[in-house]
Amino acid sequence: MIKKILTWGGIAFLLFFIAYRPDSAADVFQSLGTTVADIGQGLGDFVTSLIA
């Protein structure tokens, strides 16, 4: 029950954030995307180092 409430609350907050602060929301998502890409690059480099 709590998990469901927190999930819907998080979704509502996300939609509110995007609707009323689109520039800030875009910056946050760009930062998250960059972080995910950096992690992927690091894992790729690690695997390459193991194989080579």
PDB file of N, H, CA, C and O in Angstrom:
ATOM      1  N   MET A   1       0.818  -1.187   0.000  1.00  0.00           N
ATOM      2  CA  MET A   1       0.000   0.000   0.000  1.00  0.00           C
ATOM      3  C   MET A   1       0.871   1.264   0.000  1.00  0.00           C
ATOM      4  O   MET A   1       0.625   2.190  -0.773  1.00  0.00           O
ATOM      5  N   ILE A   2       1.872   1.296   0.857  1.00  0.00           N
ATOM      6  H   ILE A   2       2.072   0.544   1.485  1.00  0.00           H
ATOM      7  CA  ILE A   2       2.770   2.455   0.933  1.00  0.00           C
ATOM      8  C   ILE A   2       3.539   2.612  -0.382  1.00  0.00           C
ATOM      9  O   ILE A   2       3.729   3.726  -0.870  1.00  0.00           O
ATOM     10  N   LYS A   3       3.978   1.487  -0.947  1.00  0.00           N
ATOM     11  H   LYS A   3       3.824   0.582  -0.551  1.00  0.00           H
ATOM     12  CA  LYS A   3       4.733   1.531  -2.204  1.00  0.00           C
ATOM     13  C   LYS A   3       3.890   2.156  -3.312  1.00  0.00           C
ATOM     14  O   LYS A   3       4.393   2.943  -4.114  1.00  0.00           O
ATOM     15  N   LYS A   4       2.622   1.808  -3.352  1.00  0.00           N
ATOM     16  H   LYS A   4       2.213   1.169  -2.701  1.00  0.00           H
ATOM     17  CA  LYS A   4       1.718   2.342  -4.369  1.00  0.00           C
ATOM     18  C   LYS A   4       1.533   3.850  -4.190  1.00  0.00           C
ATOM     19  O   LYS A   4       1.533   4.598  -5.167  1.00  0.00           O
ATOM     20  N   ILE A   5       1.377   4.288  -2.957  1.00  0.00           N
ATOM     21  H   ILE A   5       1.377   3.680  -2.163  1.00  0.00           H
ATOM     22  CA  ILE A   5       1.210   5.720  -2.667  1.00  0.00           C
ATOM     23  C   ILE A   5       2.471   6.494  -3.041  1.00  0.00           C
ATOM     24  O   ILE A   5       2.389   7.561  -3.649  1.00  0.00           O
ATOM     25  N   LEU A   6       3.634   5.960  -2.678  1.00  0.00           N
ATOM     26  H   LEU A   6       3.700   5.093  -2.184  1.00  0.00           H
ATOM     27  CA  LEU A   6       4.891   6.637  -3.012  1.00  0.00           C
ATOM     28  C   LEU A   6       5.129   6.672  -4.516  1.00  0.00           C
ATOM     29  O   LEU A   6       5.635   7.664  -5.041  1.00  0.00           O
ATOM     30  N   THR A   7       4.769   5.606  -5.208  1.00  0.00           N
ATOM     31  H   THR A   7       4.357   4.801  -4.782  1.00  0.00           H
ATOM     32  CA  THR A   7       4.937   5.572  -6.661  1.00  0.00           C
ATOM     33  C   THR A   7       4.082   6.640  -7.328  1.00  0.00           C
ATOM     34  O   THR A   7       4.581   7.406  -8.154  1.00  0.00           O
ATOM     35  N   TRP A   8       2.802   6.699  -6.980  1.00  0.00           N
ATOM     36  H   TRP A   8       2.397   6.077  -6.310  1.00  0.00           H
ATOM     37  CA  TRP A   8       1.909   7.695  -7.572  1.00  0.00           C
ATOM     38  C   TRP A   8       2.303   9.106  -7.153  1.00  0.00           C
ATOM     39  O   TRP A   8       2.174  10.041  -7.943  1.00  0.00           O
ATOM     40  N   GLY A   9       2.777   9.272  -5.933  1.00  0.00           N
ATOM     41  H   GLY A   9       2.882   8.513  -5.291  1.00  0.00           H
ATOM     42  CA  GLY A   9       3.254  10.574  -5.494  1.00  0.00           C
ATOM     43  C   GLY A   9       4.473  11.024  -6.282  1.00  0.00           C
ATOM     44  O   GLY A   9       4.593  12.194  -6.644  1.00  0.00           O
ATOM     45  N   GLY A  10       5.373  10.092  -6.546  1.00  0.00           N
ATOM     46  H   GLY A  10       5.276   9.141  -6.252  1.00  0.00           H
ATOM     47  CA  GLY A  10       6.558  10.404  -7.346  1.00  0.00           C
ATOM     48  C   GLY A  10       6.203  10.782  -8.769  1.00  0.00           C
ATOM     49  O   GLY A  10       6.785  11.707  -9.336  1.00  0.00           O
ATOM     50  N   ILE A  11       5.251  10.068  -9.345  1.00  0.00           N
ATOM     51  H   ILE A  11       4.778   9.317  -8.884  1.00  0.00           H
ATOM     52  CA  ILE A  11       4.813  10.379 -10.708  1.00  0.00           C
ATOM     53  C   ILE A  11       4.153  11.759 -10.751  1.00  0.00           C
ATOM     54  O   ILE A  11       4.397  12.543 -11.668  1.00  0.00           O
ATOM     55  N   ALA A  12       3.320  12.043  -9.757  1.00  0.00           N
ATOM     56  H   ALA A  12       3.122  11.406  -9.012  1.00  0.00           H
ATOM     57  CA  ALA A  12       2.667  13.351  -9.698  1.00  0.00           C
ATOM     58  C   ALA A  12       3.695  14.474  -9.549  1.00  0.00           C
ATOM     59  O   ALA A  12       3.582  15.514 -10.198  1.00  0.00           O
ATOM     60  N   PHE A  13       4.689  14.261  -8.700  1.00  0.00           N
ATOM     61  H   PHE A  13       4.781  13.416  -8.173  1.00  0.00           H
ATOM     62  CA  PHE A  13       5.740  15.274  -8.530  1.00  0.00           C
ATOM     63  C   PHE A  13       6.513  15.471  -9.824  1.00  0.00           C
ATOM     64  O   PHE A  13       6.826  16.603 -10.191  1.00  0.00           O
ATOM     65  N   LEU A  14       6.824  14.385 -10.517  1.00  0.00           N
ATOM     66  H   LEU A  14       6.569  13.465 -10.218  1.00  0.00           H
ATOM     67  CA  LEU A  14       7.555  14.467 -11.780  1.00  0.00           C
ATOM     68  C   LEU A  14       6.765  15.266 -12.811  1.00  0.00           C
ATOM     69  O   LEU A  14       7.323  16.138 -13.477  1.00  0.00           O
ATOM     70  N   LEU A  15       5.480  14.978 -12.947  1.00  0.00           N
ATOM     71  H   LEU A  15       5.027  14.270 -12.406  1.00  0.00           H
ATOM     72  CA  LEU A  15       4.651  15.718 -13.899  1.00  0.00           C
ATOM     73  C   LEU A  15       4.544  17.192 -13.518  1.00  0.00           C
ATOM     74  O   LEU A  15       4.599  18.064 -14.385  1.00  0.00           O
ATOM     75  N   PHE A  16       4.394  17.473 -12.232  1.00  0.00           N
ATOM     76  H   PHE A  16       4.350  16.765 -11.527  1.00  0.00           H
ATOM     77  CA  PHE A  16       4.341  18.861 -11.761  1.00  0.00           C
ATOM     78  C   PHE A  16       5.647  19.589 -12.076  1.00  0.00           C
ATOM     79  O   PHE A  16       5.634  20.729 -12.541  1.00  0.00           O
ATOM     80  N   PHE A  17       6.774  18.921 -11.820  1.00  0.00           N
ATOM     81  H   PHE A  17       6.785  17.995 -11.443  1.00  0.00           H
ATOM     82  CA  PHE A  17       8.094  19.499 -12.059  1.00  0.00           C
ATOM     83  C   PHE A  17       8.285  19.814 -13.541  1.00  0.00           C
ATOM     84  O   PHE A  17       8.784  20.881 -13.898  1.00  0.00           O
ATOM     85  N   ILE A  18       7.885  18.879 -14.397  1.00  0.00           N
ATOM     86  H   ILE A  18       7.480  18.012 -14.108  1.00  0.00           H
ATOM     87  CA  ILE A  18       8.027  19.088 -15.839  1.00  0.00           C
ATOM     88  C   ILE A  18       7.110  20.209 -16.321  1.00  0.00           C
ATOM     89  O   ILE A  18       7.508  21.019 -17.158  1.00  0.00           O
ATOM     90  N   ALA A  19       5.893  20.259 -15.802  1.00  0.00           N
ATOM     91  H   ALA A  19       5.569  19.601 -15.122  1.00  0.00           H
ATOM     92  CA  ALA A  19       4.923  21.251 -16.259  1.00  0.00           C
ATOM     93  C   ALA A  19       5.282  22.673 -15.824  1.00  0.00           C
ATOM     94  O   ALA A  19       5.127  23.615 -16.602  1.00  0.00           O
ATOM     95  N   TYR A  20       5.755  22.832 -14.603  1.00  0.00           N
ATOM     96  H   TYR A  20       5.882  22.067 -13.971  1.00  0.00           H
ATOM     97  CA  TYR A  20       5.976  24.179 -14.078  1.00  0.00           C
ATOM     98  C   TYR A  20       7.429  24.638 -14.122  1.00  0.00           C
ATOM     99  O   TYR A  20       7.693  25.835 -14.005  1.00  0.00           O
ATOM    100  N   ARG A  21       8.364  23.732 -14.284  1.00  0.00           N
ATOM    101  H   ARG A  21       8.149  22.760 -14.378  1.00  0.00           H
ATOM    102  CA  ARG A  21       9.783  24.089 -14.367  1.00  0.00           C
ATOM    103  C   ARG A  21      10.443  23.298 -15.491  1.00  0.00           C
ATOM    104  O   ARG A  21      11.342  22.499 -15.225  1.00  0.00           O
ATOM    105  N   PRO A  22      10.022  23.498 -16.742  1.00  0.00           N
ATOM    106  CA  PRO A  22      10.541  22.667 -17.832  1.00  0.00           C
ATOM    107  C   PRO A  22      12.052  22.813 -18.065  1.00  0.00           C
ATOM    108  O   PRO A  22      12.721  21.841 -18.415  1.00  0.00           O
ATOM    109  N   ASP A  23      12.581  24.012 -17.873  1.00  0.00           N
ATOM    110  H   ASP A  23      12.038  24.801 -17.588  1.00  0.00           H
ATOM    111  CA  ASP A  23      14.022  24.198 -18.073  1.00  0.00           C
ATOM    112  C   ASP A  23      14.821  23.437 -17.019  1.00  0.00           C
ATOM    113  O   ASP A  23      15.817  22.788 -17.338  1.00  0.00           O
ATOM    114  N   SER A  24      14.390  23.516 -15.781  1.00  0.00           N
ATOM    115  H   SER A  24      13.581  24.044 -15.521  1.00  0.00           H
ATOM    116  CA  SER A  24      15.072  22.787 -14.716  1.00  0.00           C
ATOM    117  C   SER A  24      14.933  21.287 -14.909  1.00  0.00           C
ATOM    118  O   SER A  24      15.885  20.536 -14.693  1.00  0.00           O
ATOM    119  N   ALA A  25      13.739  20.847 -15.318  1.00  0.00           N
ATOM    120  H   ALA A  25      12.966  21.457 -15.493  1.00  0.00           H
ATOM    121  CA  ALA A  25      13.518  19.424 -15.551  1.00  0.00           C
ATOM    122  C   ALA A  25      14.421  18.919 -16.676  1.00  0.00           C
ATOM    123  O   ALA A  25      14.977  17.825 -16.582  1.00  0.00           O
ATOM    124  N   ALA A  26      14.567  19.703 -17.726  1.00  0.00           N
ATOM    125  H   ALA A  26      14.115  20.592 -17.803  1.00  0.00           H
ATOM    126  CA  ALA A  26      15.439  19.313 -18.826  1.00  0.00           C
ATOM    127  C   ALA A  26      16.888  19.194 -18.359  1.00  0.00           C
ATOM    128  O   ALA A  26      17.598  18.271 -18.760  1.00  0.00           O
ATOM    129  N   ASP A  27      17.323  20.115 -17.520  1.00  0.00           N
ATOM    130  H   ASP A  27      16.747  20.865 -17.195  1.00  0.00           H
ATOM    131  CA  ASP A  27      18.687  20.055 -16.980  1.00  0.00           C
ATOM    132  C   ASP A  27      18.899  18.795 -16.149  1.00  0.00           C
ATOM    133  O   ASP A  27      19.945  18.152 -16.244  1.00  0.00           O
ATOM    134  N   VAL A  28      17.905  18.442 -15.335  1.00  0.00           N
ATOM    135  H   VAL A  28      17.056  18.964 -15.258  1.00  0.00           H
ATOM    136  CA  VAL A  28      18.009  17.243 -14.502  1.00  0.00           C
ATOM    137  C   VAL A  28      18.103  16.001 -15.378  1.00  0.00           C
ATOM    138  O   VAL A  28      18.952  15.141 -15.143  1.00  0.00           O
ATOM    139  N   PHE A  29      17.238  15.898 -16.384  1.00  0.00           N
ATOM    140  H   PHE A  29      16.548  16.596 -16.575  1.00  0.00           H
ATOM    141  CA  PHE A  29      17.248  14.716 -17.241  1.00  0.00           C
ATOM    142  C   PHE A  29      18.520  14.648 -18.090  1.00  0.00           C
ATOM    143  O   PHE A  29      19.021  13.558 -18.364  1.00  0.00           O
ATOM    144  N   GLN A  30      19.035  15.785 -18.500  1.00  0.00           N
ATOM    145  H   GLN A  30      18.628  16.671 -18.277  1.00  0.00           H
ATOM    146  CA  GLN A  30      20.298  15.799 -19.239  1.00  0.00           C
ATOM    147  C   GLN A  30      21.431  15.310 -18.344  1.00  0.00           C
ATOM    148  O   GLN A  30      22.287  14.545 -18.786  1.00  0.00           O
ATOM    149  N   SER A  31      21.439  15.746 -17.100  1.00  0.00           N
ATOM    150  H   SER A  31      20.744  16.368 -16.741  1.00  0.00           H
ATOM    151  CA  SER A  31      22.455  15.305 -16.147  1.00  0.00           C
ATOM    152  C   SER A  31      22.353  13.805 -15.900  1.00  0.00           C
ATOM    153  O   SER A  31      23.371  13.114 -15.855  1.00  0.00           O
ATOM    154  N   LEU A  32      21.124  13.295 -15.740  1.00  0.00           N
ATOM    155  H   LEU A  32      20.297  13.857 -15.777  1.00  0.00           H
ATOM    156  CA  LEU A  32      20.943  11.850 -15.551  1.00  0.00           C
ATOM    157  C   LEU A  32      21.408  11.074 -16.772  1.00  0.00           C
ATOM    158  O   LEU A  32      22.043  10.028 -16.640  1.00  0.00           O
ATOM    159  N   GLY A  33      21.098  11.577 -17.955  1.00  0.00           N
ATOM    160  H   GLY A  33      20.582  12.427 -18.063  1.00  0.00           H
ATOM    161  CA  GLY A  33      21.535  10.917 -19.182  1.00  0.00           C
ATOM    162  C   GLY A  33      23.048  10.883 -19.297  1.00  0.00           C
ATOM    163  O   GLY A  33      23.623   9.871 -19.700  1.00  0.00           O
ATOM    164  N   THR A  34      23.687  11.977 -18.947  1.00  0.00           N
ATOM    165  H   THR A  34      23.220  12.798 -18.620  1.00  0.00           H
ATOM    166  CA  THR A  34      25.146  12.039 -18.978  1.00  0.00           C
ATOM    167  C   THR A  34      25.745  11.047 -17.982  1.00  0.00           C
ATOM    168  O   THR A  34      26.735  10.382 -18.283  1.00  0.00           O
ATOM    169  N   THR A  35      25.148  10.950 -16.806  1.00  0.00           N
ATOM    170  H   THR A  35      24.343  11.491 -16.561  1.00  0.00           H
ATOM    171  CA  THR A  35      25.630  10.020 -15.792  1.00  0.00           C
ATOM    172  C   THR A  35      25.511   8.578 -16.269  1.00  0.00           C
ATOM    173  O   THR A  35      26.438   7.787 -16.094  1.00  0.00           O
ATOM    174  N   VAL A  36      24.378   8.235 -16.868  1.00  0.00           N
ATOM    175  H   VAL A  36      23.625   8.878 -17.010  1.00  0.00           H
ATOM    176  CA  VAL A  36      24.176   6.872 -17.387  1.00  0.00           C
ATOM    177  C   VAL A  36      25.186   6.582 -18.498  1.00  0.00           C
ATOM    178  O   VAL A  36      25.742   5.485 -18.561  1.00  0.00           O
ATOM    179  N   ALA A  37      25.423   7.550 -19.363  1.00  0.00           N
ATOM    180  H   ALA A  37      24.972   8.441 -19.312  1.00  0.00           H
ATOM    181  CA  ALA A  37      26.397   7.366 -20.438  1.00  0.00           C
ATOM    182  C   ALA A  37      27.809   7.180 -19.879  1.00  0.00           C
ATOM    183  O   ALA A  37      28.568   6.351 -20.380  1.00  0.00           O
ATOM    184  N   ASP A  38      28.162   7.942 -18.850  1.00  0.00           N
ATOM    185  H   ASP A  38      27.545   8.616 -18.443  1.00  0.00           H
ATOM    186  CA  ASP A  38      29.477   7.799 -18.226  1.00  0.00           C
ATOM    187  C   ASP A  38      29.645   6.420 -17.587  1.00  0.00           C
ATOM    188  O   ASP A  38      30.712   5.814 -17.675  1.00  0.00           O
ATOM    189  N   ILE A  39      28.586   5.933 -16.947  1.00  0.00           N
ATOM    190  H   ILE A  39      27.719   6.425 -16.876  1.00  0.00           H
ATOM    191  CA  ILE A  39      28.645   4.600 -16.348  1.00  0.00           C
ATOM    192  C   ILE A  39      28.817   3.544 -17.431  1.00  0.00           C
ATOM    193  O   ILE A  39      29.621   2.623 -17.282  1.00  0.00           O
ATOM    194  N   GLY A  40      28.070   3.672 -18.515  1.00  0.00           N
ATOM    195  H   GLY A  40      27.417   4.420 -18.637  1.00  0.00           H
ATOM    196  CA  GLY A  40      28.206   2.736 -19.629  1.00  0.00           C
ATOM    197  C   GLY A  40      29.611   2.757 -20.225  1.00  0.00           C
ATOM    198  O   GLY A  40      30.174   1.711 -20.546  1.00  0.00           O
ATOM    199  N   GLN A  41      30.164   3.944 -20.369  1.00  0.00           N
ATOM    200  H   GLN A  41      29.707   4.794 -20.109  1.00  0.00           H
ATOM    201  CA  GLN A  41      31.523   4.077 -20.901  1.00  0.00           C
ATOM    202  C   GLN A  41      32.530   3.423 -19.968  1.00  0.00           C
ATOM    203  O   GLN A  41      33.448   2.734 -20.413  1.00  0.00           O
ATOM    204  N   GLY A  42      32.350   3.644 -18.671  1.00  0.00           N
ATOM    205  H   GLY A  42      31.605   4.203 -18.309  1.00  0.00           H
ATOM    206  CA  GLY A  42      33.254   3.036 -17.696  1.00  0.00           C
ATOM    207  C   GLY A  42      33.172   1.518 -17.715  1.00  0.00           C
ATOM    208  O   GLY A  42      34.198   0.840 -17.653  1.00  0.00           O
ATOM    209  N   LEU A  43      31.975   0.987 -17.799  1.00  0.00           N
ATOM    210  H   LEU A  43      31.142   1.539 -17.849  1.00  0.00           H
ATOM    211  CA  LEU A  43      31.820  -0.484 -17.878  1.00  0.00           C
ATOM    212  C   LEU A  43      32.447  -1.023 -19.159  1.00  0.00           C
ATOM    213  O   LEU A  43      33.094  -2.070 -19.149  1.00  0.00           O
ATOM    214  N   GLY A  44      32.252  -0.308 -20.253  1.00  0.00           N
ATOM    215  H   GLY A  44      31.726   0.542 -20.261  1.00  0.00           H
ATOM    216  CA  GLY A  44      32.856  -0.726 -21.522  1.00  0.00           C
ATOM    217  C   GLY A  44      34.369  -0.734 -21.441  1.00  0.00           C
ATOM    218  O   GLY A  44      35.014  -1.673 -21.909  1.00  0.00           O
ATOM    219  N   ASP A  45      34.935   0.298 -20.854  1.00  0.00           N
ATOM    220  H   ASP A  45      34.411   1.060 -20.474  1.00  0.00           H
ATOM    221  CA  ASP A  45      36.392   0.359 -20.684  1.00  0.00           C
ATOM    222  C   ASP A  45      36.886  -0.771 -19.792  1.00  0.00           C
ATOM    223  O   ASP A  45      37.938  -1.353 -20.057  1.00  0.00           O
ATOM    224  N   PHE A  46      36.143  -1.086 -18.742  1.00  0.00           N
ATOM    225  H   PHE A  46      35.289  -0.613 -18.526  1.00  0.00           H
ATOM    226  CA  PHE A  46      36.505  -2.171 -17.825  1.00  0.00           C
ATOM    227  C   PHE A  46      36.526  -3.515 -18.561  1.00  0.00           C
ATOM    228  O   PHE A  46      37.482  -4.282 -18.439  1.00  0.00           O
ATOM    229  N   VAL A  47      35.483  -3.788 -19.313  1.00  0.00           N
ATOM    230  H   VAL A  47      34.707  -3.165 -19.413  1.00  0.00           H
ATOM    231  CA  VAL A  47      35.404  -5.056 -20.051  1.00  0.00           C
ATOM    232  C   VAL A  47      36.510  -5.131 -21.103  1.00  0.00           C
ATOM    233  O   VAL A  47      37.117  -6.184 -21.302  1.00  0.00           O
ATOM    234  N   THR A  48      36.764  -4.016 -21.769  1.00  0.00           N
ATOM    235  H   THR A  48      36.271  -3.161 -21.608  1.00  0.00           H
ATOM    236  CA  THR A  48      37.839  -3.986 -22.755  1.00  0.00           C
ATOM    237  C   THR A  48      39.188  -4.259 -22.109  1.00  0.00           C
ATOM    238  O   THR A  48      40.023  -4.958 -22.684  1.00  0.00           O
ATOM    239  N   SER A  49      39.408  -3.715 -20.921  1.00  0.00           N
ATOM    240  H   SER A  49      38.730  -3.148 -20.453  1.00  0.00           H
ATOM    241  CA  SER A  49      40.662  -3.948 -20.204  1.00  0.00           C
ATOM    242  C   SER A  49      40.798  -5.415 -19.783  1.00  0.00           C
ATOM    243  O   SER A  49      41.904  -5.955 -19.771  1.00  0.00           O
ATOM    244  N   LEU A  50      39.703  -6.045 -19.445  1.00  0.00           N
ATOM    245  H   LEU A  50      38.804  -5.607 -19.454  1.00  0.00           H
ATOM    246  CA  LEU A  50      39.739  -7.450 -19.064  1.00  0.00           C
ATOM    247  C   LEU A  50      40.091  -8.347 -20.253  1.00  0.00           C
ATOM    248  O   LEU A  50      40.835  -9.317 -20.110  1.00  0.00           O
ATOM    249  N   ILE A  51      39.557  -8.019 -21.406  1.00  0.00           N
ATOM    250  H   ILE A  51      38.953  -7.231 -21.523  1.00  0.00           H
ATOM    251  CA  ILE A  51      39.759  -8.844 -22.604  1.00  0.00           C
ATOM    252  C   ILE A  51      41.147  -8.611 -23.196  1.00  0.00           C
ATOM    253  O   ILE A  51      41.798  -9.560 -23.633  1.00  0.00           O
ATOM    254  N   ALA A  52      41.596  -7.384 -23.216  1.00  0.00           N
ATOM    255  H   ALA A  52      41.067  -6.613 -22.861  1.00  0.00           H
ATOM    256  CA  ALA A  52      42.867  -7.052 -23.866  1.00  0.00           C
ATOM    257  C   ALA A  52      44.074  -7.443 -23.076  1.00  0.00           C
ATOM    258  O   ALA A  52      45.200  -7.216 -23.518  1.00  0.00           O
TER     259      ALA A  52
END
